[in-house]
Amino acid sequence: MKQLHDERDALDHLFALSAATSEFMERGLAQRGLSRARASVLWALHRQGPMTQRELSDAVGVTPRNITGLVDALEACGHAVRNPHPSDRRATIVSLTDKGNETMDGVQNGYRESASRLFSDMPEEDLAAFLSVADRLIGRVREHPPARHSTPGRTSPLS
């Protein structure tokens, strides 16, 4: 019974870390006027350069309809711009503006500062162990998505 208790404690800690990390990230993005979805579009453009909305949709993993709304919002706040595709009249190219590039430079600086604040004083062997365990857990989560509940209305393992 002890092992089951330890596994549940580990899962509780993992969920707590996930929630805290998500809240931390959301606060940092909100300070820049971004949602996670909008930031993912800017991140893709920042890393991969200008691309069509279809390519951007694939890069971000959302539907073309969703990418249209996200790009509309990013254009409205001055982070991105659409231009005609040079050889395809039906397509547009989405690019970052100077403001979008500055915002993403700030996001990257915040990312580096956060990494330093969280991990700089961690002993090397602890950091290596953390990375090893995190890699294994990420692999397991991606390999085995949660089972669907067969009980109607049950949305949590606690219900």
N, C-alpha and C positions, 0 to 999 in steps of 0.2 A: 504494500500500500504506500510505502514511503516514496517509491519511484513515481507513482501516479501523482502524488502531491507535488513532488519536485517539478514534474513536467507541467503541471497546471500553473505552478508559481512562475516557471520560465515563460509560459505563454502569456500569463498576466503581465509580466515585465515587458515582454515583446510588444504587447498591445499598448501598454503605457508609453513605451519609447516611441512607437509609431504615432500615437496621438500627440505626444509632446513635440515630436519632430514636425508633424504636419502643422500644428498650431504655430510653431516657431517660423516655419517657412511662409505660412499664410500672412503672418504679421509683417515679415520682411517685404513681401510682395505688395501688401496693402500700403505700406509706407511709400511705395513707388507708384501707387495708383493702379496696381495690376491684380488680376485674379490669377489663379493657377493656370487656367485654360489660356488666357491671353499671354501669360509669361511663356507657356510652352510654344506658342506660335513665334514669339520674339526669339526664343532660344533657338528654334530650328532655323530661322532666318539668319541669326547671328552666326551660327556654326556652319551652315551650309550655303549661305548666300541667297541672292534673289532666286525665286522659283515661281512656277505657276501655282494657281490655287489648288489644282488637282494634286500636284506634287506635295504641296504644303499639307493638304488634307491627309495624304498618305503618311507623311513624315510625323505628323502630330497624332494620327490615329483617330481622326474624327470624320464624320460625313462631310461631303462637299457643302451641304446646306449649313452645317455648323461652322465650317471654316469661313463661309461667306459672312456670317454674323460676327465672328471673331475679328476678321479683317476689317469689316465695317467699323467696329468699335475702335480698333487700333488706328485706323485712318482718322476717325473723328477726334482722337486725342493726340494725333500728330506723331505716332510711333512708326507707322507704316504708310506706304503709298503703293497704289496700283498704277501700272503703266501698260500700254498695249504690248503684246508679244510681237517681236520683230517679224515673225514669219507665219504666225497662226492668228488670223483675225478673231477667232472664237475665244482665244485664251488671253489672260492678263498675267503679267509678272508682278509679284508682290516683293517689295524691297523694304528694308529699314530706312527710316529717315535719319538725319543727324541726331534728333531727339531719341529715336529708337536705339541707335548705337550707343549714345551716352547712357541711356537707361540700362542697357545690357552690360556695359562696362561697370556700372554701379552694382548690378546684380552679381557679376563675377567677383568684384572686390569684396562684397558682402559675403559671398560664398567662401572665399579664401580666409577672411577674418573669422568666420564661424568655425571653419575647420581648425584654425589655429587655436581659437578659444576652447574648443571642445577637446582637442587631441594633443596639443603641444606639450603638456606636462605628463602625458600618459607614458609609462615605461614602454619601451619598444616591444618587449615580449607580450605585454598586455594588448597593445595595438595589433600586433600580428595575430594573436589569438582571437581578438574581436573580429578582425577581417576574415579569418578562416571560418569562424562560426557564422558570421553574417552571410558569407558566400554560400555556405551549405544550406542555410535557412532559405535564402532567396531562391536557390535551385529547387529546393523541396516545395516551396510555395508555388513556384511556376510550373513544376512538374505535376503537382497534385492539387488542383483547385478544390475549394471546399465542396463537400457533398451537399446536394440539395436536400432540404428537409422534406420528408414525406408527409408530415403532419400539417394540414392546412392551417394557416395563420401563425405558424411557428416561425419566428424570425431570428431567434437567438438561441444559443445553446443553453441559456439560462431560463428560457420560457418553457 
